[in-house]
Amino acid sequence: MMDLDLKTLTYIVVFSTFAMYFAIAWWARASTTSEFYVAGKGIHPILNGMATGADWMSAASFISMAGLIAFLGYGGSVFLMGWTGGYVLLAMLLAPYLRKYGKYTVPEFIGDRYYSKLARIVAVACLIIASLTYIIGQMKGVGVAFSRFLEVEFALGLGIGMFVVWVYAVLGGMKGITYTQIAQYCVLIFAYTVPAVFISLQLTGEPIPQVGLGSKMIGTDMYLLDKLDLIVTDLGFKEYTTAKLGSTLNMFAYTLSLMIGTAGLPHVIMRFFTVSSVKAARSSAGWALVFIALLYTVAPAVGAMARLNLINTIQPAAGENLSYEQRPDWFKNWEKTGLLKFEDKNGDGKIQYVADKDTNEMVKVDRDIMVLANPEIAKLPNWVIALVAAGGLAAALSTAAGLLLAISSSISHDLMKGILTPKISEKTELLSSRIVMTIAILVAGYLGLNPPGFAAGTVALAFGLAASSIFPALMMGIFSKKITATAAIAGMIAGIGVTLLYVFQHHGIMFIKGTEFLGSFDRNWFLGIDPKAFGAVGALVNFGVAFLIQAITSKQPPQHIQDMVDDIRVPRGSS
């Protein structure tokens, strides 16, 4: 009966939110290319900040980040620092200037600034590579949430999610997506914080999770983090509060890659084209940080408390190990998804969860289940569990919509309108945009169902690709009048090229049958840097190649381009 109630509640909550998204999309449907691409440039900064928060807080933020923090501990802080720090860079260095430029897309700016159709094409290619890589993670999030809470097959859940995005993204364009994302932000932030408040009260008596993380546990004189350190070290894991993600250099590179990748993601940058002025763009970025911080400051508490509850329910601190037959209901539910597995290695019928891989009988605890399973582990009411399912879907769908719009606009506006068929009418361009977005949704769904082998860390990889290609081109385009088209194109190709090669090498991609490219090297051969952190190195390569070619050729951009750069950076018209 309990499972039936949960399933019914989940259907009611999830499909009520879907109905709301459809209604908003119909109300805010786009009728012009300006509304389709940039919502008519009339979105209020506070509303745009909220929409940006939803656009930004993907399945990675809602589902995966707290799971990463739960298992990585202190090392997971790179995601908090990198992703929030990226918005500071965006607000200070890119958003106001790109808004003053006043066009529709990132490739359009790159094409105009570097006075080159080839530069625009290269930017489109980089955008599509980064965005498609990113969207794989969103589609997985949709499938995971549906498969568990609606008890349907992963492929069916993914198909439902694709249909929902298709309706409101194709119908409304940026205008419809913006107002839908505002609603999705309200859903996801409520869904994220309510369980955190419940669990913080359970463990520490504090209703504010951020405070609860640093508080003493109920009935003891021990702080929550001290208790967690004690438990994980007793089981052989690294101390939670000091564990690092590789070397200090790798931590730094990871954080930097996420920061500049955030500032270079086209679907995020596009949000700042939707406001009315440069001043509004700055204000919008500030509000976005506020709305993002509401979730991001709760994430460490969610991660730590989820890890503590997980261990306490399957590996008692004292006494006999838990019998497999006595496993809790949440364990049985998640076993059905294949994301949680038990293997009785010693034949005693008991669960043993320790750091030693040879004796650890919890052979798989997928990090992506932690936020979704957390309310079940803590035995919270069914309506809270249903709310979390709706929040996870809202997070995944909101970012997927933004990414799909970035992809479709780059093809319909930058390639078709900008290069291949410049005389196309606005009506035909709008129709083309909707057709391209439909195709993009189908491709994204296929990649979500059949992810490529190198996409294990899809989200972090997407940031690395954006960091190594788009961010340097934008920075040099805004702050250097001397960089020519040749230098910028070479920089983008070199930056994304070296990043992709490092990633392919790490995952053993074979370019020639029977030969593993760079296979004789250690997988993290470049100073111990993880491939998902390599975007920072790729960005340095991009900058280095561009400035080197500029120095060798000694050419200067045309005067009208230099004047354009000056005009973008002059604060006139910022009010």
N, C-alpha and C positions, 0 to 999 in steps of 0.2 A: 504493500500500500504506500509505503514511504517513497519507493522508487517511482510509483505511478504519480504521486503528488508532485514530486520533483520534476518529472518529465512534463506534466501538465503545466506547472508553473513556468517552466522554462519556455515552452511553446508560447504561452500567453505573453510573457515579458519580451521575448525575442521578436515575435511577429508583430507585437504592438509597436516596437521601435521601428521595424521595417515599414509598417504602414505609415508611420510618421515621416520617415525619409521619403517615401513615395509622394506623400501629400506636399511636402516642402518642395520637392523637385518639380512637381506639376505647377505649383504656385510661382516658382522662381525660374521657369523654363526660359532658355535663352532664345532670342529672336534675331540677334545680330552677332557678327563675329567678335565685336568688342565685348558683348556680354558673355559669349562663349569662352573667349580667351582670358579676359581680365575683369569679368563681372561689371563692365561698364565704368570701371575705375571710381566707383561710388560707395565702397564699403567703409563703414565707420571704423576708426582704428581699434576701438575696444572689441568690436565684433570680429574684425580681421585678426586681432590677436588671439581670440578664442578659436577661430577657424584654423589659424596657423598652429595652435597647440594641438588640435585634433589631427591636422595634416601631418604634424611632426610625430606625435605619440602613436606610433604604429604598433603592430603586434609585438615588435621587438621591445618597445618601451613597456607596454601593458603586460604582455605575457612573459617575455624572455628576460628582461633586465633584472627583475627581482629574483628570478631563478638563477641567473648568473651570479648575482650578489650572494644568494643563499649558499652556493657551492664554492665560489671563489673567495668569499669574504672580502678582506681589504682590497684584494686585487681587482674585484669588480668595480671599485671606485673609478677606474679609468672611463667607464661608460657614463657615469654621472658627470665627471669633470669634462670629458670630451664633448659630450652632447650639449651640455649647458654652455660650456665655454664657446662652442661654435656659434651660438646665438649672439654672444657678445661681439665676436668678430663680424658677424653678419650685420648687426645693428650699427657698428662703428665704421666698417670698411667697405661694405657693398650695398646694402639695401637703399640708403638715401641716394647714392649716386646712380644706381640703376633705375630708381624711380624717376629721377630727374631726366634721365635719357628718354624715358617715356614711351617705349615701344612694348611689344607683347612678350617676347621670349628671350631666353639667354643666348641661343645661337644667333638670333637677329642682332643682338648687341655685338657679339663677337664678329659677325660678318661685316657690320658697318664700321666698327672700330678698326678692324684690320683690313678694311677696303678689299675684301676678297670673298668670292663665292666658295672657293675651296676651304677657307677657314670656317665658313658657316657649315659646310658639309661635314668637316672633321668634328666640329662641335656637336652637330646632330648625332654623329656616330658615337661619340663619347657619352652623350646624354642617354642614348638608347641602351648602350652597354651597361651603364651604371644603374639606370632605372629598371631595366628588366631583371638585373641581378637582385636589386632591392625588392622587387615585387614578388619574387619567389617566396621570400620569407612571409610576406603578407598572406599569400594564398595558402601556405602551410598553416598559418595561424587560424585562418577561416576553417580549414578542414579539420584541424585538431579540436577546435571549440565545438563544431557541429557534431563530429563523430562521437564525442563523449556525452554532451548534454542533450542532443536530440536523438541520440542512439541511431544514427544512420551511417552508411558507409562513407569513408573519407571522400570518395569521388563524388557522391551525391551532395554532401555538404559543400564541397568546393563548387559544384554546379549551381547550387542555390545562391551562394555568395556572389558568383559571377553574374547571375541574373539580377540580383539586387543592385550591384554596382552599375551594370549596363543601363538599368532603367533611369537611375537618377543622374548618372554621369553623362550619358548620351543625350538625354532629354534637356538637362539644365546647363551642361558645360560648367565653366568656372562659376557662374552665378548660382546655379543650382547646387553645385558641390560646396560652395562657400556656406550657404545657409544650412545645408544638410550637415556640414562639419560642425557648425555651431551647436546643433542639436546633439551630434555624436559626442562632442566634448562634454556636454552636460551629462550624458549617459555614462561615458567612460570614467569621468572623475568621481561621480557618485558611486559607481560600481567598484572603483579601486579603493576609495577611502572608507566606505562603510564597513567592509570586512576587517580592515586594518584597525578601526576603532574598537570593534567587538573583540578582536584577538588581543589588542593592547590592554583592554580592560580585564580580560581573562588572566593574562600573565602578570601584569604589573599593577592593575587598578587605575592606570592612567588612561583617560579617554583620548588624549592626543598621541598618536603613534610616535611622532618625532621625540616626544618627551619620554614615552614608554621605553624606547630603545636604550636610553641612558639611565633607566630607573632600576630599583631593586624589585625582585620578583616577590609576589604575594606570599607572605608567611615565612620569608627568609631574609637574611641580611646580605644576600649575594646579589650583585647586579646581573642583569640579564646577559650582557655580553661576557661577563666573567664566567657565568654558568655555561654559556655556549662554548667558550674556549675550553673549559674543563671537560665537557662531554666529547667534543670532537677530537681532542688530543688523547683522551682515554681510548678512543676507537682507532687511533693511529693516523688521523688526518692532521693536516697542518693547522696551527693555531688560527682561529677565525679572524682575529683582529690584526694579525701581522702578515698573513699569507700574501705573497706577491705574485703577480702575473709574469713569471719569468724574471729576467734581470731588470735592474733599474732603467737601463737604456731601452729595453723593450717596453716597459711601462710608459716611459716618456714618449716613445715613438707611437705607441698605441693611442695615448691621449691626444697627441698632436694630429695624428691621422684622422681621428674622429672629429676633432675640432674643425680642421680645415675642410674635411669632407662635408660636415654639416653646412658650413658656409658656402660650399660649392654645389649642393644638391639643387638641381633646377626646379623641382616641384615645390621646394621651400622658397626659393628666390622669387618664383612667379607670384607668390602670395602678396609680395610687396608692390607688384604692379597694379593691384586691385584697389589701392587707396587713392585719394584725390590729390595728394601733394607730397613733397619731400618731407615736410614736417610730420605729416600723417604717417609716412613710412617709418620714421624714427619712433614715433609714439606707438605704432603698431608692433614694432620689434620689442619695445619695452613691455607692453601688455602681454605679448607672447611669452616672454620670460616669466612673468608673474603666473600665468596660467599653467605653464610647464612645470614651474617650481612646486605648484600644489601637488603634483603627482611625484615629481622626482625627489622631493624631500621625504616623502612617505616610503619610497622604494627600499631604502636600507632597512627600515623597520620591518617591512613586509618580508624581505629576504631573510633577515636574521630570525624572526619569529617563525617563519615557515620551516626553516632548517631545524630549529629547536623542537617544534611540534612533530616534524617528520621522525626525528630520531627517538623522541620520547614514546611515540606510538608503535614503533617497530623494533626498537632496541632498548629495552628498559635499562636504566643506569645500574640497577643492582638486581641480583637474583638470576633466575633461569631465563634463557633467551625465549622469545615469544614463539610458540608453536605455529607452524604454517596454517594449521586448521583454525587457529584462534585469530588469524589476521583480521583487522577491522574491515568494515564495509567499504570504506573509501579505497582501500587497497584492492579489494575484489573488483570494484568498479573500474579502476584505472588499469588493472590487468587486462581487461577486455579490449582496451585500445592498443595494446602492445607497447605502450610507452613506459610500463612498469613491469619488471619481470623478476621471478624468483627461480633459483636453481639450487636444488638440495645437493650440494657437492659432497658432503660427508655422510649423507643418508640418515641424519638424526631427526629429520622432519621439523627442524627449527630454523628460524630466520636469524642469520648472522650478518650484520651490516658493519663492516670494518674497512679500513683503508687497503689492506692486503688483498690484491686482486685474486690470488690463488684461493683464499678462504672466504672472500666476500660472496655471500649467497644472494645478495641483492644485485644481480648482474646488470640491471639497467634501471636507472631513475632518470628519465628524460628531464632536463632542466626546465623545459617549456611547460611542464605540468604543474610547477610549484604554485604559481598564482591561482590557477584554475582549481587546483586540488586543495589549496589552503583552507577555504571555508569548510570543506568536507572533513578535512583532518581535524579541525577545531570544533567540529560538530555544531556549526552555526545553523540557523533556521534555513529551510529550503528556499525561501524567497531571496535570501542573500546569495545563495549558490546560483540561482537563476539570474540574479542581477549581474553577477560576475561574468556569466556566459554572455549576456547582452553587451557588457562593457568590452570584453575581449573582441567580440565581433565588430563593435563600433570602431575600435581602435584599428583593426585590420582593414576594414572596409574604407575608412576615411583616408588612410594613407594610400591604399590601392587606387582610389579615385583620383587623388592628386597626381600620382605617378602616371596613371593612364592618360590624364589630360596633358601632362608634360610630353609624353611620347607622341600622342596624336597631334598636338600643336606643332611639334618639331617637324613632323612629316608633312602635315597639310599646309601649315603656314610658312615654314622655313624652306622645305624642299619644293613643294608644289607651287605655292604662291610666290616664294622668294626667288626660285631658280628655274624650275621646269616649265611652269605655266603662269607667268607673271600677269597675264591679262584675264585671269579667271575672275568671274563675278563674285560678289560677296555671298550671294545665295548659294552658288555652286561650291564655294570654299567652305561654307557652313555645313553643307551636305557632305562634302568630302571629309571634314573633320569628324563627323559622326560615324561615317563608314570606317575611317581609319581607327577610331576608338573602339568600334565593335571588333575589328580584326585584332587590335592590341589586347582586348579582353580575352579573346579566344587563345591567343598565343600565351598570355600570362597564365591562364587556366591550365594549359598544357604543361607549361614549365612547373607550375605548382604541383601537378599530378606526377610529372616525370622530371624532377630536378636533376640538373647535370651533376656529375660527380664532384666538381670543384666548388659546388655551391653549399658546402657544409656550413660555412660561416657566412651565409649570404649577405646579411645586413652589414656586418663589419666590412666585408669585402666591397660592397657597394660604396661605402664611405671612402674606402681607399681608392677606388677608381675615380670618384668625383674629385677627391683631394689631389690626385696625381695629374688630372687633365683639365678640368674646368676652372677650379679655384685659381691656379696660377695665371691662366689666360685672362680671367676677369681682373685680378689684381694688377697685372702689368698693363692691361687695357685702360684701367682707371688712373693709375698712379705713375705711369711712364709714357711720355709722349714719343719716345724714341724707338720703341719696339715695333718692328715691321711685321707684315703679314708672313713673310718667310720664316722669321724667327719664332713667331707665335705658333705657326702650324707645326714646325719641327719640334717645338717644346711639348705641345700637346701629344703628338705621336710618340715621342720619346718617353714622356712621363707615364702614359697609360700602357705603352708597350712594355716597359721594363717591369711595371707592376703586374701585368698579366703573365709575363714570362715567369716571374718569381712564384706567383700563385700556381700556375700550371706545373712548374717543377716540383713544388711542394706536394702536390696531389698526384704526382706520377703520371701526368698526361703524356701519352706517347704520340709524337709527331711522325715518326717512322716506325713501321711495324717491327716489333721486337726491340725497339730502342726507347729507353726512358730519357727524356730530355734532361740534361744536367743531373742525371740519376746518380752519378758518382759522388756528388756533394751531399753533405748533411742537409736534411730537409730545411733547417733554419740556418743555412750556411752564412748568411750575411750578418755578422755581428750578433747572432742569436735572435734576430728580429723575426717575429711571427709574420706570416704572409698577410694576415688581417691587419697588421700594423704597418705594412710596407708602403701604404699610401703616402706617408710622410717622406719617405726616401724618394718615391716617384715624383712628388711635388718638387723636391730639391733638384732632381734630374731635369724636370720640366723647366724650372727657372734657369738652371745652369746652361742647358742647351740653348735656350732662347737668347740669353745674354751673350753667350759665346758666339753664336751666329751673327748677332747684332754687331758685336765688336769686330768680327772678321770682315763682314760686308761693308760696314761703315755707312750704310744707307739710312735715310731718314724718311719717315712717313710723309705724305703730302701735307701741305700747310693746313688745308681745311680739316684734316684729321687731327692735327695738333691743336687747332682751334676748338674742335669738338671736345677733346679731352679737357682743355682749359674750362670750357663752358660747363661741362659736367661737374667739375670740382669746385667751381665758384658758387658760393652760397646764395647767389641771387635767386629770388623766386622760391625760397624755402618755406615761406609762410603759407 
